[in-house]
Amino acid sequence: MKIYQTVMHHIKNQLHSGVLQPYDYLPSVRHLSQTLKVSKNSVLRAYLALEQEGLILAHPRKGFSVKPSKDDAPPQPPTPQNVISGATSLDIIGSAQRQAEVIFGSANPDTRFKGRLDFFKQLSKLIRAEIKSPAIYSHYQAPPGDIRLRQLIAKKTHSGHAELDAEEIIITNGAQEAISLALRSIAQPGDIIAVESPCFYGILQCIEALGLQVIEVPTYTPNGIDLEQLEAVLKHWQVKALLLNPHANNPLGFNMPDEQKAILLTIAQTYDLAIIEDDVFGELIHSSQRRRTLKSMDNDGRVILCSSLSKILDPDIRIGWIAPGRYFDQINYLKYVTTLATSGLMQHAAALWMESANFNRHIKQLQNHYRHRKPLFIDALKANLPAEAHINIPESGFLCWVTLPQHINGDSLFTQLKSEGISLTPGSLFGTAKQFQHCIRLNFGSFDNTAKQQKALARLGEIICIEITRQT
């Protein structure tokens, strides 16, 4: 069998198993060539042959999609939905995570780095100084926060473009508070927020807690949110804001191309749409050059940038920030009346750490670490998962999205593996209608290919194979 025919066989297997559905977009030529370790020409030849067989359709500048049959109804445009989340997500970041022996679940970073130790040394020095201090009273570090920390954030978390002004930055208790403040400043209960689909479940829960509705816009690797679908939504619905994660996307791992960002900003200007940019994974690009944020390309203050130290240092260090653009006054006030302040001691420690040489060194170590862990993990997945599983190779970050045949229930996999001390994140959490119930998200940040981790992946593959056999 020729190489391109092997690629065709791979795609046909995914069509037969339901991993690929009518109207779904196929992986890009580059992405599939990396996944199967074949040349781009072989993938392109396979796609053209599948098109000739009438199985897929070509779309100029967009790629290839599964050709529907006459009986397949066209996809319905996204409509507003209420978010109703269960307790599974709390289980993932709570007891299931703490009790697991092998952790592929919650999106926590690897914390086995000297940079983290350096931060806590700085914090320890400050605490000792406070113990010796004769001060008889303390004070809140009122919003917008420690000016030195804000200056360092503006200086050190950019891509070579002047995207942040220290005077615009407000320090928050992590990125989640930043996103919540952004939503509260723009929308009222009942208003509509557009998000990527699949969408990080923490964002969906925040939208639920604020009494907002959500429209889920299909999102694909490698270009990100479907801009045609987004514009169709904006024509029919009064959307208050678009919330998206364009770099090292959670859960798909793509980096939105700059040309797509430029088109998105043009659409946002046309419909006067606010954009909330979740850049919490922005430093985890698997290259030395940080990608331009939407914020850096924004000329009229409509982009609200949110980020934190959680994914690059430790999730327990609740230091985040928001650059609100035209919404600064509302968000600064909301921060004050909601939580009053973020710990001044933690802000001071973060500033000392960021201005040292340790910060840049730490970021490079993180980028190299995750870049080297990725192929190790992907090879381990390929060795253990059946051919029917589609492994989405992330461009950046430390999260991997796996699509399984339609009848496989990720919630069931989560429950079975939890009882065996193995954690993963079921895909059902990433949508309002359990449309990703046949998917799972895995964290390879701390993957060292140990015997215990190998055994856990083998067990995952075994359970998936059993479920596939049960349905055939």
Disulfide bonds with the S-S distance in Angstrom:
none
